[in-house]
């Protein structure tokens, strides 16, 4: 049976409701969002169990994690069988491959498709085998699953992409598989986070790459900085994950997590320069960083999430950038 400790009251700024403290498994806990999610769950009084491919848990995560299952390959049935899926309330699945640029090429595309689907379906199969259909399985997808060449903002019923990066298509396949498990009785919630940024994000994404260049030199090389994207602070994003994992009854199975606003790459760079004591840099464009058919503007609709959970972003982008730059400079 699921492990319960006590009851707490969750209050504003989100919808108020009585909630039992829960035991929640975070997969991919050592990643960018995993660190912030473990902290958020722990601060709310929940018991956190973590798993990852890393054999050891970092010291900062030990503070928030009650149990850790290291070296766990979630694509393998025998590895997942070792996880305590018969004694938890929810899984928030952050595991998988996330770098869009690394997904191109036949071999890499097949790898992304295999891993990003299997890290979810093997867990789902194990829950079915255990007969534990009460576990809420939050499958983290991406806002990149949408066809971006359609009217904005993008809502959960907007058209999905059929031609996009292999990364995005692997998430489309994952969603389809998970919704099939929902039809078989599992408690599935699919989350589509748009671009999220914040302290601790590694390179390979626009903002940390810009911050790294600004804080280490006087030249910035980037792609098309005129494109607009929807950015949310990761600390707000994980609050949405917690709500979707713990609210007893949800009206939907699909939820966007986004700010509902778009901002250009140039504006992000300007904020970084201000946060870095008004640094001055020269900017050059690297054509290899510009993807063909990249849309000029992407923005999501978070109305469903707001209405069903009371969630809303609380951290201004200026504060996010300042926190990122401060971390890079320290």
N, C-alpha and C positions, 0 to 999 in steps of 0.2 A: 504494500500500500504506500501511497505517497507520504513523504515525511513532512510533518507539520509541527511548528513550535508554538506559535501564539497567534493572536490577531492584532492587526494595526489598523489605523485609519489613515487613508491617503487623502490629503486635502489639496486645496487650491495651490497653484494655478490650474490644476487639472480637475476633472470631474471628481467629486468626493464619493468615496465608496469604501465599505468595510472589506478588508482583504486579509486572508490568512497569509502569514509568512510562508514562503514556498521554497522548495529546493529546486534550483534551476541549473541545468547543464549548459555551459557555453562551449561550443566547439570553435576551434580557431582562436582560443582565448589569448594567445600571445601576440595576435595581430593588432593593428592600429585601433580598430573599434573595440576589440576584445578587452584591451586594457581599461578603456573608459566604461564599458558595459559592466565589467566585474566590480569596479568601484561604485557605480550607480546602484547596482543590485545590493551590494553589501551595505551601503549607506541607508538603503531602504529596509534593511533588516532581513533580507533573504539569505538563504544558504546558497553559496556558489560552489559548484563543481566545475572544474575545467578540464579540457582535453586539447591536445595539439600534437603536431608531429615532433616538436621539441622534446627531448628527454627530460629536461629540467625546467622548472617554472622560475621565471625571473623574480628577484627579491621583492620588487614593488608589487607584483601580483600575489605573492604569498600573503600579504596583508589582508587581501580580500577573498581568498580562496580557501575553502575548507578541505577539499580533496582535489588531487590532480592526477590525471591519467596521461602520462607522457608517452611519446613515441607511438601514438595511435594513428594508424592509417584508416581513415573512415571509409575508404573504398573496399576494405577487406572485411568480410563477414566475421572472421575470427577475432579481429581487433575490436569491432563494435560489440561483440558478445561479451567482452570484458567490462564494458561500461555499465553503470548501475541504472539501466533504463527501467528497471522494475521498482525503483525507489525514488522517483523524481516527479515533479509536477509539470515541468516544461523543459524543452530544449530550444535554445536560440542558436541557430546554426550559421555561424560566420565563416565556416571552413570553405576553402576553394581557392581558385586562381582569380586574381582581380586586375592584373595589369593588361589593359586593352591592347597596347602596342605589341606585347609579347604573344598575342594570340594568333597572329597572322602566319600563314604558311600551312601547308597541308598537315604536316606532322603535329605542329603546335595546335592547330584547330581541333584535330582529333583528340589530343591530350586534354584540352580545355573541355570538350564535350564529355569525355569520359569522366574526368574528375569532378567537374561542377554538377554533374547529374548524380553520380554514384555517392558522393559524400552525403547526399540527402536520402536517396532511395534505400541505401543499406540500413540506415537508421530506421526508416519507415518500415522496412521488412522485419527488422528486429522487434519493433513495437507490436506489429501484427502477430509475430510468433509468440510473444509474451502475452498476447491478449490484453495489452495495456493501451486501450484506446482513449483513456482519459488524459494522457499526456498531451499538452499543447505543443505542437511542433511549429516553431516560427522559422520559416525558410527564407533566408535573406537573398533576394534577387537583386535587381538594379533598375533604375530609371532608364537605362540604356536599352531596355527591351522594346521601347516604343519606336514606331516609325516616326522619325523626327520631321518628315516632310508632310505635315498635316497641321490643322489649326491648333494654336496654343491657347491656353495651357493644356498640358497633357493630363487627362484624368484616367482612372482605372479602366474605363471602357474605351479609351482611345485605341486606335489600330496598333497592333504589334508589328515589329519589324520582321520582314522576311529576307531582307538583304541588309546586313549590317556587319559589324566586327564578329569574328568567331566567338569572342567573349560574350557579346550580347546574345548571340544565337544559342550559346550553351545555356544561358540563363532562361531563355524562352523554353528550351527543351526541359530544363529542370522544373519550371513552373507547371508545364503540362503534366509531367510525371507526378508532381506533388498533388495537383488537383485530382488526379486519378486516385491517389491514395485517400483523399478526402471522400471520394465517392464510395470508398470501401470502409468508411467509418472512422478514420483517424481525424483528430482535431488539428487541422492544418490551417496556418495563416501564412500567406505569402506577402513579404514586404518588399516594396520597390523603392529603395533609397536613391535619391538623385545625388549629385556631387556633394560629398561631405568632407570637411576640412577641419583641422584643429591641431593642437599640440601633439607631437609624437608621430605625425604622418611621415612616412619615408618617401624617398625620391621616386620618380616615375609618374608623378602627378603634377599638374600645372603649378599649384600654389607652393608646395615644398620645393619644387625645382627653381621657381622664381626667387623664393626666400633665400635659398642656398647661394644662388648667384649674386644677389644683392648684398648679402652679408659678407661675402668673401672676395668681392672685386668690384670693378667699376664698369663691367660689361655684362649685358644680358642678351642671351640668344634664346629666341622663342619662336613658336609658330605664329598663327594668326591671332593676334590679341584683340581683334575687333569682334570676335564671336562672343555671344552672351550665353551664360550658363546659370543654372539654379544651384546655389551653394547654401548648405546648412552646416552649422557647427556640429561636430561629431558628438559633443556633450548633449546637445539637444536631440540628435538622432537616437542615441542610446536610450534616452528617456522614452521615446516612442516605442522602442523595442520592449522595454520593461512593461509598459502599459499593455501592449499587444500580447505579451506573454502571460500577464497576470489578471487582467480583467476577466471576470468569470464568463460573461456572455458578450460576444461580438456579433454585429449584424452582417459582416462581410468576411470574405476570405482573402481579399486583395486590398492592400493599402499602400498608397504613395507616402513617402516621407520626404518632404521638400519644404522650401521656404515660401514658394509661390511667387518668387521674384527672380529676375535674372540680372546679371551684372557682367560687363565685358572683362576680358582678360587684362585689358589696359587699365581699367579701373582697379582691378585687384593689384596690379603692379604699382599703381599710384599709392594705394593704401600701404603696401609693403614699404615703399620708399619713405612715406611719412613716418611709419612706425620705426624705421631704421634711422631716426634722427635726420629726416629730410635728405637722404642720400641722393646723389646725382649719378646717373648711369647712362651709358649709350646702349641703344637697343638695336639689334639686328635680327632679321627674319631668317630662319632656317626652313627652307621649303620642304625638307624631308620630314619635318614635324607636323606638316599640314596634311590631314587625311582627305582623300577625294570625297566629294559630296558631303563634306561636313556641314551641317546646318548652321546658319548664322545665329539663330536664337533657339534656345531650349528652356522651357519653364514648365514646372509641374503644378498640379492642382492638389492641394492638401485638404480640401473641404471634407472628404469622407473621414479622414483621420481626426480632424478637429471635432466633427459632429459626434463621432462614436466614442471618443476617448477624452476630449477636452484638451488634447495636446496642441501646443503651438510653440514655434521657435521663440526663445527668450534672449539669445545671445546675438548681439549685433555683429555684423561682419567686421566692423572696425575693431571690435574687441577681440574677435577671433584672430585676426591678422596680428594684432599687437601681441597676443599671447604666443603665437607661433614664432614671431621674430624674437621675442624675449627668450624663448626656449632655445632658439638657434644661437643666440649671442652668448648665452650663459655657459 
